[in-house]
Amino acid sequence: MNKQNKIAVDTGLKVVLQELEENPYRKFKIAFSLMSIIPFLVFFYLLVSRLFTMEILASDIGIVLSIAIFISLCGFFVGYSVIKNILNKIVLYAVQAKHSDELKSTFVASVSHELKNPLSAIKTNLFNVMQGLVGSVNEEQKRILQLCDNIIERMKYLVNDLLDLHKIEAGMVEAKRKLCNLLEVLEKQIKEFEIMLNKKRIKFIREVLDKGLSVWADEDKITLVVNNLLSNAIKYTPEGGNVTLKICPADGLVRLEFINSGEHIPSDKLEKIFDKFERLDYTKEGTGLGLAITKDIVELHKGKIWAENVPEQGNKFVVVLPCDLRRIKR
Amino acid sequence: MEEKKPKKILIVEDEQELISSLTTLFKSGGYLTLAAYDALYGISLAHKENVDLIILDLGLPAGGGLYVLEHLKKSVMTNSIPVLVLTARQEKELEEKADRLGVEAYLHKPFDPKELLAKIKEILETK
């Protein structure tokens, strides 16, 4: 069952349980059908103990047993109709939930698509004005135009992140796995952040226990995970601080730790920061979707991610991914 | 000495505002521009005008960008014109299909105008 179907069935189940909660008559029906098992068991026990002879019905307790059988049959009938009803409702609500999810998918995809075209036009026009292609621009005007361009860039990331997140959550993304060398992925990403690291005078420390460590994963998506976590670590590290990256194999798994010397994350936010639009510091750049996407990708790879505070250091994000069995060591 | 003829770029795009901003941008690079707002008109202009490069959107009315691309690459008159895809669509399958059909470059919207100009320069220089 893919994630989208699972969500649809869960939604159906939730609605049915809620309906049951609000309907005492149905609760009575369930209780009655469950309790009717008792007389049935008693009858069955007596039948077995008397070696399957129906003579017990003609004995002293015959009438009582007949009533017991009748109650059991009523209970079974009620139970059958209740279960049938519940299953029908689960299917109905699941279909409805899936349909509304498909509508949401189409909506998100078309909104993102429709936003990208005007964003392209705005961005190109801003560029034309900033370059002085349509008349001279003074420094102050250039500064203001640059601010607008930065906002467009943020919107671009937001639209892309929203689309990515929706695709992953709707189960529309499959991991195209291949064997990839984790260190190569990490080194490529570290290079991309060199300017940012130098700008903030951040000391980058690598602690790699196994240089040939490979994972059976979708390289593009793992690259996105590394990119998000590195960008986050650098963003929340003060100038002159440290960012440490630890990679170590651990019993068929690979463990990545992104440690930064920033502030501690409040304990009530350690789990919440992986929620959509949840941010620790709203003055920092970002869409608030990066960690939600990261978590989804890690889970798509059957891995785990969490955040924890490191005493006297800062905080760290830990990713544990299943390692490939055909591990290649260079 | 013979004066160097400016290169001609055909923009096949349904967003008029984007065409207008691209026209200004390309003018700054010394290029001439032509524009088509739908797939069929795009194919027709590509055949009629002697263009050096086609900027193609994939989400086009009257056929779609892939239809234009297939048509251009099948026709002997147009199959040597380099095509740069500029699209808001993110599907990897589309990109792979466009790649198989022989596009020179593939950029996602919203793109960086500087990067677009650099790509165009690179394509036209290697042509």
Chai-1 contact restraints between the chains, C-beta under 6 A:
chainA,res_idxA,chainB,res_idxB,connection_type,confidence,min_distance_angstrom,max_distance_angstrom,comment,restraint_id
A,H113,B,A88,contact,1.0,0.0,6.0,A-B,restraint_1
A,K116,B,A88,contact,1.0,0.0,6.0,A-B,restraint_2
A,K116,B,K109,contact,1.0,0.0,6.0,A-B,restraint_3
A,K116,B,P110,contact,1.0,0.0,6.0,A-B,restraint_4
A,N117,B,E15,contact,1.0,0.0,6.0,A-B,restraint_5
A,N117,B,A88,contact,1.0,0.0,6.0,A-B,restraint_6
A,L119,B,P110,contact,1.0,0.0,6.0,A-B,restraint_7
A,S120,B,L18,contact,1.0,0.0,6.0,A-B,restraint_8
A,S120,B,K109,contact,1.0,0.0,6.0,A-B,restraint_9
A,S120,B,P110,contact,1.0,0.0,6.0,A-B,restraint_10
A,A121,B,E17,contact,1.0,0.0,6.0,A-B,restraint_11
A,A121,B,L18,contact,1.0,0.0,6.0,A-B,restraint_12
A,A121,B,S21,contact,1.0,0.0,6.0,A-B,restraint_13
A,K123,B,P110,contact,1.0,0.0,6.0,A-B,restraint_14
A,T124,B,S21,contact,1.0,0.0,6.0,A-B,restraint_15
A,T124,B,L25,contact,1.0,0.0,6.0,A-B,restraint_16
A,T124,B,P113,contact,1.0,0.0,6.0,A-B,restraint_17
A,N125,B,S21,contact,1.0,0.0,6.0,A-B,restraint_18
A,F127,B,P113,contact,1.0,0.0,6.0,A-B,restraint_19
A,N128,B,T24,contact,1.0,0.0,6.0,A-B,restraint_20
A,N128,B,L25,contact,1.0,0.0,6.0,A-B,restraint_21
A,L133,B,T24,contact,1.0,0.0,6.0,A-B,restraint_22
A,L133,B,S28,contact,1.0,0.0,6.0,A-B,restraint_23
A,K156,B,P110,contact,1.0,0.0,6.0,A-B,restraint_24
